[in-house]
Structure formats: C-alpha cells, structure tokens
C-alpha cells in the first residue's frame, strides 16, 4: 500500500469515527471516559446542594419572623449539604464558593450570618439570608447544568482535603455555632463519595497500592474525626493525614490522565 493509500484509508476511518461520535446538532463530541464516570456524582451533589438551599430558605423565613432559635436550627441544617458538596464548589465555581462560604473575614454568606446569629444573638438578617438564598439558587442551577469534569472533581476533592487539615484543624471553621467537627465529618463524606464514584476504579486499575493508600488515609481521617468534641482531636495528626491524602490524590492524577492540582488551586 502506498503512502497516499494509507493516508486515504486513515482519513476515511477518521471521518467514520467523527460521524459515529457526532451529536444531534452535527458537532463532533469526543467524551473523556472519566468525565462520563464523573457524571455519576451529579445526583448526590444536586441533592446536597438542594438541601443547603432548602435550609437557607427556611433560614430566611425564620429570620423574617425574628425566630432566633428556628433560624439557628435552619442554619445548621443548611450546612450539612453544603459541606458535603464542596468537592463541587471548590473545583467548579470557586468564586461562588467564596461568596457563599467566605471565612474568616466573611462579608456575605454562611459565616457573616453565623457571627451575628450565634455570636451576637441577632435575628435581623433577613436581607443577608435572602442574598445567601440567591447565591445557593445560582449554585443549584450550576450543579444541574455544568458539564461534569473529572479534572475539576479531582481539584475540588484535593482542595477540600487540604482545607480539612490546614484551615479547620486548629479550632474549626464554624466557631460561633460550634459545628466545626460536623463540618469536617461532612467534608469527608463528600471526599469519600467523590473518590468512590469517580476515581476509585480507575486508580485501582492503574495502581492498586495507591488505591489502598488513599482508602486507608480516608479511613484514618474518619477515625480521627470520630471524637466527642473538637478539643479532643489530635490536630497535628489530622493535618499530617490530610496532607498525605492530598499528596496521594496529586500522585493519582497522571495515572488517570489528569493534571495534579497546584498549590495555588488547593489554597484558594
């Protein structure tokens, strides 16, 4: 076969592949297999963010009624879904994450409300709660519509693991409400869910020892967080295991055909 014939055959095969992969609108769609797997994470993320939104809506209602205790309960309830879904917010919408969950110098979002609601026992924040509802509504739309990307999920997962060790180990994030330990536990639920659904099978196929290491590190964090209160946690050990998990996730990236999250991405 001449070079020209080989070129013609390759062109023909390429054209046939493009036709097979073309979408309804005629555009060629070549989907990354791991991105397709990441799609399996969307339902749980949507459920968690929906829970956070519902809690914020109740928070707004209770603040509008000047119901301090009801508002506090709604704030705590909203945090559960939010903390689990941070693997999405950190990797896909970091700017929106900042508006919703800025800390420690928060002007908007959960912690701006927390300081006054739990710290100062104020209930005149209906406007602030309405702004939180607005941002969470935007997030609810984005989690349902955004193309799922394994790269972004990995970045969000590693970033959240970093945050547990670096930002939350020394006294926690939600200090006024006293829910910092639950914050970290729910973060870990989100991390484990993202790893199990999106990455575990591919990592185990590429490097079974690394998969076992990541699972062991997640289990170590569970054990460390299985404590009666924040004061009894070994924060030094928590930080060390958290950092080790981040390094393992970064090591997994090239084995999955992904880029390792940068320090800048992790510490945003």
VOLO-368979 format. One record per residue (C-alpha): residue number from 0; x negated, y, z negated. Coordinates in steps of 0.02 Angstrom, whole numbers. Layout:
<k: NUM | X: X | Y: Y | Z: Z>
...
***
This chain:
<k: 0 | X: 0 | Y: 0 | Z: 0>
<k: 1 | X: -70 | Y: 171 | Z: 49>
<k: 2 | X: -85 | Y: 315 | Z: -74>
<k: 3 | X: 58 | Y: 402 | Z: 18>
<k: 4 | X: 168 | Y: 249 | Z: -3>
<k: 5 | X: 127 | Y: 240 | Z: -188>
<k: 6 | X: 170 | Y: 424 | Z: -207>
<k: 7 | X: 335 | Y: 399 | Z: -115>
<k: 8 | X: 379 | Y: 250 | Z: -224>
<k: 9 | X: 337 | Y: 344 | Z: -383>
<k: 10 | X: 440 | Y: 493 | Z: -326>
<k: 11 | X: 588 | Y: 382 | Z: -288>
<k: 12 | X: 578 | Y: 297 | Z: -458>
<k: 13 | X: 562 | Y: 464 | Z: -543>
<k: 14 | X: 715 | Y: 528 | Z: -453>
<k: 15 | X: 815 | Y: 374 | Z: -503>
<k: 16 | X: 762 | Y: 395 | Z: -684>
<k: 17 | X: 816 | Y: 577 | Z: -680>
<k: 18 | X: 985 | Y: 530 | Z: -611>
<k: 19 | X: 1010 | Y: 398 | Z: -746>
<k: 20 | X: 964 | Y: 522 | Z: -883>
<k: 21 | X: 1061 | Y: 669 | Z: -814>
<k: 22 | X: 1205 | Y: 739 | Z: -916>
<k: 23 | X: 1380 | Y: 779 | Z: -859>
<k: 24 | X: 1328 | Y: 951 | Z: -804>
<k: 25 | X: 1190 | Y: 880 | Z: -696>
<k: 26 | X: 1045 | Y: 930 | Z: -808>
<k: 27 | X: 912 | Y: 802 | Z: -846>
<k: 28 | X: 917 | Y: 752 | Z: -1029>
<k: 29 | X: 770 | Y: 653 | Z: -1097>
<k: 30 | X: 808 | Y: 617 | Z: -1279>
<k: 31 | X: 672 | Y: 580 | Z: -1405>
<k: 32 | X: 717 | Y: 413 | Z: -1485>
<k: 33 | X: 677 | Y: 479 | Z: -1660>
<k: 34 | X: 788 | Y: 630 | Z: -1630>
<k: 35 | X: 929 | Y: 509 | Z: -1591>
<k: 36 | X: 895 | Y: 420 | Z: -1755>
<k: 37 | X: 896 | Y: 588 | Z: -1845>
<k: 38 | X: 1074 | Y: 612 | Z: -1786>
<k: 39 | X: 1122 | Y: 481 | Z: -1915>
<k: 40 | X: 1078 | Y: 605 | Z: -2052>
<k: 41 | X: 1205 | Y: 735 | Z: -1995>
<k: 42 | X: 1361 | Y: 662 | Z: -2081>
<k: 43 | X: 1285 | Y: 664 | Z: -2255>
<k: 44 | X: 1210 | Y: 837 | Z: -2228>
<k: 45 | X: 1378 | Y: 904 | Z: -2170>
<k: 46 | X: 1463 | Y: 826 | Z: -2321>
<k: 47 | X: 1336 | Y: 902 | Z: -2442>
<k: 48 | X: 1346 | Y: 1075 | Z: -2365>
<k: 49 | X: 1535 | Y: 1062 | Z: -2360>
<k: 50 | X: 1531 | Y: 1025 | Z: -2547>
<k: 51 | X: 1420 | Y: 1177 | Z: -2578>
<k: 52 | X: 1538 | Y: 1286 | Z: -2476>
<k: 53 | X: 1692 | Y: 1223 | Z: -2568>
<k: 54 | X: 1607 | Y: 1257 | Z: -2734>
<k: 55 | X: 1561 | Y: 1434 | Z: -2680>
<k: 56 | X: 1740 | Y: 1466 | Z: -2625>
<k: 57 | X: 1802 | Y: 1410 | Z: -2797>
<k: 58 | X: 1667 | Y: 1519 | Z: -2875>
<k: 59 | X: 1735 | Y: 1668 | Z: -2780>
<k: 60 | X: 1913 | Y: 1629 | Z: -2836>
<k: 61 | X: 1862 | Y: 1612 | Z: -3018>
<k: 62 | X: 1759 | Y: 1772 | Z: -3016>
<k: 63 | X: 1903 | Y: 1864 | Z: -2934>
<k: 64 | X: 2010 | Y: 1806 | Z: -3082>
<k: 65 | X: 1872 | Y: 1854 | Z: -3206>
<k: 66 | X: 1866 | Y: 1673 | Z: -3266>
<k: 67 | X: 1688 | Y: 1660 | Z: -3333>
<k: 68 | X: 1690 | Y: 1476 | Z: -3382>
<k: 69 | X: 1779 | Y: 1423 | Z: -3223>
<k: 70 | X: 1652 | Y: 1521 | Z: -3120>
<k: 71 | X: 1508 | Y: 1437 | Z: -3210>
<k: 72 | X: 1578 | Y: 1264 | Z: -3176>
<k: 73 | X: 1604 | Y: 1308 | Z: -2992>
<k: 74 | X: 1426 | Y: 1374 | Z: -2977>
<k: 75 | X: 1355 | Y: 1212 | Z: -3049>
<k: 76 | X: 1466 | Y: 1105 | Z: -2936>
<k: 77 | X: 1411 | Y: 1201 | Z: -2781>
<k: 78 | X: 1228 | Y: 1170 | Z: -2820>
<k: 79 | X: 1240 | Y: 980 | Z: -2806>
<k: 80 | X: 1274 | Y: 978 | Z: -2619>
<k: 81 | X: 1157 | Y: 1124 | Z: -2588>
<k: 82 | X: 1006 | Y: 1042 | Z: -2670>
<k: 83 | X: 1031 | Y: 879 | Z: -2575>
<k: 84 | X: 1046 | Y: 970 | Z: -2409>
<k: 85 | X: 885 | Y: 1071 | Z: -2425>
<k: 86 | X: 796 | Y: 948 | Z: -2311>
<k: 87 | X: 902 | Y: 1031 | Z: -2175>
<k: 88 | X: 895 | Y: 1212 | Z: -2231>
<k: 89 | X: 707 | Y: 1209 | Z: -2256>
<k: 90 | X: 671 | Y: 1133 | Z: -2086>
<k: 91 | X: 805 | Y: 1210 | Z: -1976>
<k: 92 | X: 862 | Y: 1376 | Z: -2049>
<k: 93 | X: 729 | Y: 1443 | Z: -2170>
<k: 94 | X: 790 | Y: 1623 | Z: -2152>
<k: 95 | X: 966 | Y: 1572 | Z: -2202>
<k: 96 | X: 894 | Y: 1466 | Z: -2342>
<k: 97 | X: 810 | Y: 1622 | Z: -2409>
<k: 98 | X: 973 | Y: 1720 | Z: -2410>
<k: 99 | X: 1066 | Y: 1581 | Z: -2500>
<k: 100 | X: 935 | Y: 1519 | Z: -2623>
<k: 101 | X: 801 | Y: 1650 | Z: -2643>
<k: 102 | X: 702 | Y: 1630 | Z: -2805>
<k: 103 | X: 636 | Y: 1700 | Z: -2919>
<k: 104 | X: 666 | Y: 1878 | Z: -2856>
<k: 105 | X: 841 | Y: 1849 | Z: -2787>
<k: 106 | X: 948 | Y: 1992 | Z: -2722>
<k: 107 | X: 1079 | Y: 1882 | Z: -2641>
<k: 108 | X: 1136 | Y: 1703 | Z: -2656>
<k: 109 | X: 1148 | Y: 1575 | Z: -2794>
<k: 110 | X: 1016 | Y: 1643 | Z: -2911>
<k: 111 | X: 1068 | Y: 1825 | Z: -2901>
<k: 112 | X: 1238 | Y: 1767 | Z: -2962>
<k: 113 | X: 1164 | Y: 1644 | Z: -3087>
<k: 114 | X: 1066 | Y: 1776 | Z: -3181>
<k: 115 | X: 1221 | Y: 1880 | Z: -3216>
<k: 116 | X: 1344 | Y: 1736 | Z: -3234>
<k: 117 | X: 1243 | Y: 1634 | Z: -3358>
<k: 118 | X: 1114 | Y: 1759 | Z: -3420>
<k: 119 | X: 1221 | Y: 1913 | Z: -3446>
<k: 120 | X: 1392 | Y: 1826 | Z: -3457>
<k: 121 | X: 1463 | Y: 1941 | Z: -3322>
<k: 122 | X: 1609 | Y: 1892 | Z: -3211>
<k: 123 | X: 1624 | Y: 2046 | Z: -3099>
<k: 124 | X: 1532 | Y: 1973 | Z: -2949>
<k: 125 | X: 1671 | Y: 1931 | Z: -2827>
<k: 126 | X: 1583 | Y: 2031 | Z: -2691>
<k: 127 | X: 1419 | Y: 1937 | Z: -2716>
<k: 128 | X: 1511 | Y: 1770 | Z: -2715>
<k: 129 | X: 1601 | Y: 1819 | Z: -2556>
<k: 130 | X: 1432 | Y: 1852 | Z: -2475>
<k: 131 | X: 1374 | Y: 1680 | Z: -2531>
<k: 132 | X: 1530 | Y: 1603 | Z: -2453>
<k: 133 | X: 1490 | Y: 1695 | Z: -2291>
<k: 134 | X: 1313 | Y: 1626 | Z: -2283>
<k: 135 | X: 1368 | Y: 1450 | Z: -2328>
<k: 136 | X: 1504 | Y: 1458 | Z: -2195>
<k: 137 | X: 1369 | Y: 1502 | Z: -2068>
<k: 138 | X: 1266 | Y: 1355 | Z: -2132>
<k: 139 | X: 1417 | Y: 1239 | Z: -2120>
<k: 140 | X: 1434 | Y: 1286 | Z: -1936>
<k: 141 | X: 1248 | Y: 1263 | Z: -1902>
<k: 142 | X: 1235 | Y: 1090 | Z: -1981>
<k: 143 | X: 1376 | Y: 1029 | Z: -1870>
<k: 144 | X: 1312 | Y: 1108 | Z: -1708>
<k: 145 | X: 1122 | Y: 1115 | Z: -1718>
<k: 146 | X: 1027 | Y: 987 | Z: -1612>
<k: 147 | X: 951 | Y: 862 | Z: -1733>
<k: 148 | X: 762 | Y: 860 | Z: -1727>
<k: 149 | X: 656 | Y: 730 | Z: -1816>
<k: 150 | X: 514 | Y: 858 | Z: -1819>
<k: 151 | X: 621 | Y: 983 | Z: -1914>
<k: 152 | X: 688 | Y: 850 | Z: -2031>
<k: 153 | X: 510 | Y: 798 | Z: -2072>
<k: 154 | X: 461 | Y: 979 | Z: -2105>
<k: 155 | X: 613 | Y: 1005 | Z: -2216>
<k: 156 | X: 581 | Y: 844 | Z: -2311>
<k: 157 | X: 397 | Y: 880 | Z: -2342>
<k: 158 | X: 437 | Y: 1060 | Z: -2389>
<k: 159 | X: 565 | Y: 1002 | Z: -2517>
<k: 160 | X: 444 | Y: 876 | Z: -2591>
<k: 161 | X: 315 | Y: 1015 | Z: -2606>
<k: 162 | X: 443 | Y: 1128 | Z: -2689>
<k: 163 | X: 488 | Y: 999 | Z: -2821>
<k: 164 | X: 308 | Y: 990 | Z: -2878>
<k: 165 | X: 249 | Y: 1168 | Z: -2854>
<k: 166 | X: 400 | Y: 1279 | Z: -2886>
<k: 167 | X: 508 | Y: 1179 | Z: -3004>
<k: 168 | X: 393 | Y: 1078 | Z: -3114>
<k: 169 | X: 348 | Y: 1221 | Z: -3233>
<k: 170 | X: 515 | Y: 1265 | Z: -3309>
<k: 171 | X: 626 | Y: 1240 | Z: -3160>
<k: 172 | X: 718 | Y: 1349 | Z: -3037>
<k: 173 | X: 889 | Y: 1369 | Z: -3120>
<k: 174 | X: 834 | Y: 1428 | Z: -3290>
<k: 175 | X: 985 | Y: 1531 | Z: -3338>
<k: 176 | X: 1109 | Y: 1391 | Z: -3301>
<k: 177 | X: 997 | Y: 1253 | Z: -3369>
<k: 178 | X: 1024 | Y: 1143 | Z: -3216>
<k: 179 | X: 844 | Y: 1134 | Z: -3155>
<k: 180 | X: 825 | Y: 949 | Z: -3193>
<k: 181 | X: 982 | Y: 910 | Z: -3094>
<k: 182 | X: 915 | Y: 1021 | Z: -2954>
<k: 183 | X: 760 | Y: 912 | Z: -2939>
<k: 184 | X: 858 | Y: 750 | Z: -2951>
<k: 185 | X: 972 | Y: 806 | Z: -2810>
<k: 186 | X: 822 | Y: 864 | Z: -2709>
<k: 187 | X: 751 | Y: 689 | Z: -2725>
<k: 188 | X: 915 | Y: 611 | Z: -2668>
<k: 189 | X: 904 | Y: 719 | Z: -2512>
<k: 190 | X: 721 | Y: 673 | Z: -2483>
<k: 191 | X: 753 | Y: 486 | Z: -2502>
<k: 192 | X: 907 | Y: 493 | Z: -2389>
<k: 193 | X: 810 | Y: 584 | Z: -2252>
<k: 194 | X: 665 | Y: 461 | Z: -2263>
<k: 195 | X: 776 | Y: 306 | Z: -2264>
<k: 196 | X: 889 | Y: 361 | Z: -2121>
<k: 197 | X: 765 | Y: 446 | Z: -2005>
<k: 198 | X: 588 | Y: 387 | Z: -2036>
<k: 199 | X: 575 | Y: 226 | Z: -2136>
<k: 200 | X: 596 | Y: 100 | Z: -1996>
<k: 201 | X: 475 | Y: 190 | Z: -1880>
<k: 202 | X: 345 | Y: 214 | Z: -2017>
<k: 203 | X: 359 | Y: 32 | Z: -2070>
<k: 204 | X: 335 | Y: -22 | Z: -1889>
<k: 205 | X: 182 | Y: 90 | Z: -1866>
<k: 206 | X: 103 | Y: 69 | Z: -2037>
<k: 207 | X: 190 | Y: -44 | Z: -2163>
<k: 208 | X: 66 | Y: 2 | Z: -2301>
<k: 209 | X: 107 | Y: 187 | Z: -2281>
<k: 210 | X: 294 | Y: 149 | Z: -2289>
<k: 211 | X: 267 | Y: 55 | Z: -2453>
<k: 212 | X: 163 | Y: 201 | Z: -2519>
<k: 213 | X: 298 | Y: 329 | Z: -2479>
<k: 214 | X: 433 | Y: 221 | Z: -2558>
<k: 215 | X: 325 | Y: 197 | Z: -2714>
<k: 216 | X: 297 | Y: 385 | Z: -2728>
<k: 217 | X: 483 | Y: 420 | Z: -2715>
<k: 218 | X: 514 | Y: 289 | Z: -2850>
<k: 219 | X: 380 | Y: 370 | Z: -2959>
<k: 220 | X: 469 | Y: 538 | Z: -2944>
<k: 221 | X: 634 | Y: 455 | Z: -2991>
<k: 222 | X: 553 | Y: 383 | Z: -3147>
<k: 223 | X: 476 | Y: 550 | Z: -3195>
<k: 224 | X: 643 | Y: 639 | Z: -3173>
<k: 225 | X: 736 | Y: 508 | Z: -3274>
<k: 226 | X: 714 | Y: 612 | Z: -3430>
<k: 227 | X: 835 | Y: 683 | Z: -3559>
<k: 228 | X: 782 | Y: 862 | Z: -3525>
<k: 229 | X: 658 | Y: 967 | Z: -3430>
<k: 230 | X: 541 | Y: 989 | Z: -3578>
<k: 231 | X: 503 | Y: 804 | Z: -3588>
<k: 232 | X: 446 | Y: 790 | Z: -3407>
<k: 233 | X: 259 | Y: 773 | Z: -3376>
<k: 234 | X: 246 | Y: 922 | Z: -3259>
<k: 235 | X: 64 | Y: 886 | Z: -3217>
<k: 236 | X: 106 | Y: 710 | Z: -3162>
<k: 237 | X: 261 | Y: 771 | Z: -3070>
<k: 238 | X: 157 | Y: 895 | Z: -2971>
<k: 239 | X: 25 | Y: 763 | Z: -2931>
<k: 240 | X: 151 | Y: 635 | Z: -2867>
<k: 241 | X: 244 | Y: 769 | Z: -2770>
<k: 242 | X: 85 | Y: 824 | Z: -2684>
<k: 243 | X: 39 | Y: 643 | Z: -2647>
<k: 244 | X: 210 | Y: 619 | Z: -2565>
<k: 245 | X: 183 | Y: 774 | Z: -2459>
<k: 246 | X: 14 | Y: 708 | Z: -2401>
<k: 247 | X: 92 | Y: 540 | Z: -2359>
<k: 248 | X: 230 | Y: 622 | Z: -2257>
<k: 249 | X: 99 | Y: 725 | Z: -2166>
<k: 250 | X: 0 | Y: 566 | Z: -2132>
<k: 251 | X: 155 | Y: 485 | Z: -2059>
<k: 252 | X: 182 | Y: 625 | Z: -1934>
<k: 253 | X: 55 | Y: 574 | Z: -1799>
<k: 254 | X: 108 | Y: 392 | Z: -1815>
<k: 255 | X: 283 | Y: 450 | Z: -1767>
<k: 256 | X: 225 | Y: 561 | Z: -1626>
<k: 257 | X: 262 | Y: 716 | Z: -1730>
<k: 258 | X: 160 | Y: 863 | Z: -1793>
<k: 259 | X: 109 | Y: 866 | Z: -1975>
<k: 260 | X: 195 | Y: 1011 | Z: -2067>
<k: 261 | X: 73 | Y: 1152 | Z: -2101>
<k: 262 | X: 37 | Y: 1226 | Z: -2272>
<k: 263 | X: 121 | Y: 1386 | Z: -2214>
<k: 264 | X: 280 | Y: 1290 | Z: -2172>
<k: 265 | X: 276 | Y: 1198 | Z: -2338>
<k: 266 | X: 254 | Y: 1354 | Z: -2445>
<k: 267 | X: 377 | Y: 1472 | Z: -2358>
***
